Amino acid sequence: MKTRLILTIAILIAPLGLSYAQSADDYVVPRTEWGQPDLQGVWNFNSGTPMERPERFGTREYLTPEEVEQDRTRQEENRIAADAAEAVLVLNPEAPPAGTNTGGYNNFWYERASIGENVRTSLIVYPPDGRLPARVEGSAEHTANLGPVDTPGERPVRALFGGIAKDGPEDRGLSERCMIGFNAGPPMNGGGYNANLQIFQNKDHAVIMTEMVHDARIVPLDDSGALDDDIRLWTGDSRGYWEGDTLVVQTRNFSDLLPSFSRFGNAKDKMLTERFTREAYDTIEYEWTLEDPSTFTDRIVATMPMTKVAGTLYEYACHEGNYGMFNILRGERMNELRAAEAEDGD
């Protein structure tokens, strides 16, 4: 998390230096030296919009101006309450009671909303109700718990967060093990913190590098053949092409050790199509379509803007600094030791 202060400041001040002279209608997309649309730079994909639409909105896609203002007020009230709670913790010299959750980062480190306004009722735009489609009968649902008590389950753990036990690292979620970033996808899904990526381009390739776990997807833009079906990758095998000013990236060959999306199914039969369209100096419209006949009965389409960040993406060295994993396992060994000592004392 050593980069969070730098990147958070950059995200907060970035809009102040951006030019809004051109509207989306007359914006001219910049070109690389090869004549391709220039998508390069550091982009933030966090969003205050929920992935699934709350049922009270039905099929309504957008918030009213009054609801936008209410959302802004709610976010400010939540920020003030979180800051007040942290002030109490700072002033309290006592350790929290045994068995309670000490929490993670304080409020400063979290990205609570997108840079722009929250005007959609959900990021999912298809199915029409803005919610995940029904799951295929028999497809798995992966659960784990972030709290002191784990949710029992079996290996391999496909959940992103939490764990099923503390016997070894294999009992913990994929992001805790630094296999994949919890928001890095693909598809990218903002939330928490570090919802940033950097795009590089040359004539024949695009590179999409996410901050979480510092993973770089190298996307060939030519007709080179796809990988053999037996070769499976955490972030899949991506192939891209230009469709007008839109970079289209299709990804297959995901590992079946991943959930397909959220906590459901596995990604073996998943096919993901992402579309990156630069709509303004500071905005890329990011849309993705997920098709997985083994997990969902219909496709999923979601859209969200990415906002240009006036900063640099630094390395997120997850494995090198994964003290959380070490301490989770060490803490459990201490619990076992104390339990054994208590039993011997009896």
HUUR-V454605 format. One line per field, one symbol per residue. phi: phi as a letter, one per 20 degrees, with the letter a starting at -180 (. if undefined). Layout:
phi=???
This chain:
phi=.fefffffffffegffdeedfdeffdfdffdffenegedfpdcddfbeeffefgffeldfecffgfffffffffffffffffffffffffeefeffggneefndfffgeeeebffefedeeaffdbggemcfffefgnffcecbceefdeegacfffdfedmadacfaffedffffemfbffdemeffbfqnalecbcddccfdbccddeffmledeedfddefffffffeccgdmddccbecmededcdccmffeedffblddmcegdfcdddcdcedagdcdedcccdcbfeddebfcccbaeddfdeadeefdefffdefgfgfgffffffffffffffffff
